[in-house]
Amino acid sequence: METVPRSGAYILAKNRTQHMGKRQAQKKVEAIRDAIGVLSETNRLVPHGWRYTAATQMAEAGVDMRDIQAVTGPKTLSIVQKNTAQANQKTASRRAQTAREQSENETGKC
């Protein structure tokens, strides 16, 4: 993806100025899933999972919940909070561990 030129306003687009509708995107993804043999069972690729993954990655990067909501599209912040809870816990754990290590370094304890 890093090598793909970035132009236009949308990730999934009909053209440079119009976004692709949800159903149109689902049909394209379904055709790709069918072509590569991941249409069902445990190896299936589900676009809804991409939304969850994006929300988790943004939360881990420290993106504000309202911005995550704007990108991923849930109607309420409580859904965003639910989808990013694991990422928030992971981030909080890292902060706590870093604070503990800094405290040990300052006091000379190991």
The 8 nearest C-alpha neighbors of each residue, nearest first, counted from 0:
[[1, 3, 2, 4, 5, 10, 6, 11],
 [2, 0, 3, 4, 5, 6, 10, 7],
 [1, 3, 0, 4, 5, 6, 10, 7],
 [2, 4, 0, 1, 5, 6, 10, 7],
 [5, 3, 2, 6, 1, 0, 7, 10],
 [6, 4, 3, 7, 2, 1, 8, 10],
 [7, 5, 4, 8, 15, 9, 3, 10],
 [6, 8, 15, 9, 16, 5, 14, 10],
 [7, 9, 16, 15, 6, 10, 17, 18],
 [10, 8, 12, 11, 18, 7, 17, 15],
 [9, 11, 12, 8, 18, 7, 19, 5],
 [12, 10, 9, 19, 18, 13, 24, 20],
 [11, 13, 18, 19, 14, 9, 17, 10],
 [14, 12, 19, 17, 18, 15, 11, 16],
 [13, 15, 12, 17, 16, 18, 7, 19],
 [16, 14, 7, 17, 8, 12, 13, 6],
 [15, 17, 14, 7, 8, 18, 12, 9],
 [18, 16, 14, 13, 12, 15, 19, 9],
 [17, 19, 12, 13, 9, 11, 20, 16],
 [18, 20, 12, 13, 11, 24, 23, 21],
 [19, 21, 23, 22, 24, 18, 12, 13],
 [20, 22, 24, 23, 25, 19, 26, 18],
 [21, 23, 25, 24, 20, 26, 19, 27],
 [22, 24, 26, 20, 25, 21, 27, 19],
 [23, 25, 27, 21, 22, 26, 28, 20],
 [26, 24, 22, 28, 23, 27, 29, 21],
 [27, 25, 29, 23, 24, 28, 30, 22],
 [26, 28, 30, 24, 29, 25, 23, 31],
 [29, 27, 31, 25, 30, 26, 32, 24],
 [28, 30, 32, 26, 27, 31, 25, 33],
 [31, 29, 33, 27, 28, 32, 34, 26],
 [30, 32, 34, 28, 33, 29, 35, 27],
 [33, 31, 29, 37, 38, 35, 30, 34],
 [32, 34, 36, 30, 38, 31, 35, 29],
 [35, 33, 31, 32, 36, 30, 37, 29],
 [36, 34, 32, 33, 37, 31, 38, 30],
 [37, 35, 33, 34, 38, 32, 39, 43],
 [38, 36, 43, 32, 42, 39, 35, 33],
 [37, 39, 32, 43, 33, 36, 44, 29],
 [40, 38, 43, 37, 41, 42, 36, 44],
 [41, 39, 42, 43, 38, 37, 44, 36],
 [40, 42, 43, 39, 37, 44, 38, 45],
 [43, 41, 40, 37, 44, 39, 38, 36],
 [42, 44, 37, 39, 38, 41, 40, 45],
 [43, 45, 37, 42, 46, 32, 38, 48],
 [44, 46, 47, 48, 43, 49, 28, 38],
 [47, 45, 49, 48, 44, 50, 25, 28],
 [48, 46, 50, 49, 45, 51, 52, 44],
 [49, 47, 51, 46, 50, 45, 52, 44],
 [48, 50, 52, 46, 47, 51, 53, 45],
 [51, 49, 53, 47, 48, 52, 71, 54],
 [50, 52, 48, 54, 49, 53, 55, 82],
 [53, 51, 49, 55, 50, 54, 56, 48],
 [52, 54, 50, 56, 55, 51, 49, 57],
 [55, 53, 51, 57, 52, 56, 67, 58],
 [56, 54, 52, 58, 83, 53, 57, 86],
 [55, 57, 59, 53, 58, 54, 52, 60],
 [56, 58, 60, 54, 62, 59, 55, 53],
 [59, 57, 61, 55, 60, 62, 56, 86],
 [58, 60, 56, 57, 61, 86, 90, 55],
 [59, 61, 57, 58, 62, 56, 55, 90],
 [62, 60, 58, 59, 57, 63, 90, 87],
 [61, 63, 57, 58, 60, 64, 66, 67],
 [62, 64, 66, 65, 67, 61, 58, 57],
 [65, 63, 67, 66, 68, 62, 79, 76],
 [66, 64, 68, 67, 63, 69, 76, 79],
 [65, 67, 69, 68, 63, 64, 70, 62],
 [68, 66, 64, 70, 65, 69, 71, 54],
 [67, 69, 65, 71, 66, 72, 70, 73],
 [70, 68, 66, 67, 72, 71, 65, 73],
 [69, 71, 67, 68, 72, 66, 54, 53],
 [72, 70, 68, 50, 69, 67, 73, 54],
 [71, 73, 68, 69, 70, 74, 67, 50],
 [74, 72, 75, 68, 71, 78, 79, 76],
 [73, 75, 72, 76, 78, 68, 77, 79],
 [76, 74, 77, 78, 73, 79, 68, 72],
 [75, 77, 79, 78, 80, 68, 74, 64],
 [76, 78, 80, 75, 79, 81, 82, 74],
 [77, 79, 81, 76, 80, 75, 82, 73],
 [80, 78, 76, 82, 77, 81, 83, 68],
 [81, 79, 77, 83, 78, 82, 84, 76],
 [80, 82, 78, 84, 79, 83, 77, 85],
 [83, 81, 79, 80, 84, 78, 51, 54],
 [82, 84, 55, 80, 86, 81, 85, 87],
 [85, 83, 87, 81, 86, 80, 82, 88],
 [84, 86, 88, 87, 83, 89, 82, 55],
 [87, 85, 89, 83, 88, 59, 84, 55],
 [88, 86, 84, 90, 89, 85, 91, 83],
 [87, 89, 91, 85, 86, 90, 92, 84],
 [88, 90, 86, 92, 87, 91, 85, 93],
 [89, 91, 87, 93, 92, 88, 86, 59],
 [92, 90, 94, 88, 93, 89, 87, 95],
 [91, 93, 89, 95, 90, 94, 88, 96],
 [92, 94, 96, 90, 91, 95, 97, 89],
 [95, 93, 91, 97, 92, 96, 98, 90],
 [96, 94, 98, 92, 93, 97, 99, 91],
 [95, 97, 99, 93, 98, 94, 92, 100],
 [96, 98, 100, 94, 99, 95, 93, 101],
 [99, 97, 101, 95, 96, 100, 102, 94],
 [100, 98, 96, 102, 97, 101, 95, 103],
 [99, 101, 103, 97, 102, 98, 104, 96],
 [102, 100, 104, 98, 103, 99, 97, 105],
 [101, 103, 99, 105, 100, 104, 98, 106],
 [104, 102, 108, 100, 106, 101, 105, 107],
 [105, 103, 101, 107, 102, 106, 100, 108],
 [106, 104, 102, 103, 107, 101, 108, 100],
 [105, 107, 103, 108, 104, 102, 101, 109],
 [106, 108, 104, 105, 103, 109, 102, 101],
 [109, 107, 103, 106, 104, 105, 102, 100],
 [108, 103, 107, 104, 100, 106, 102, 105]]
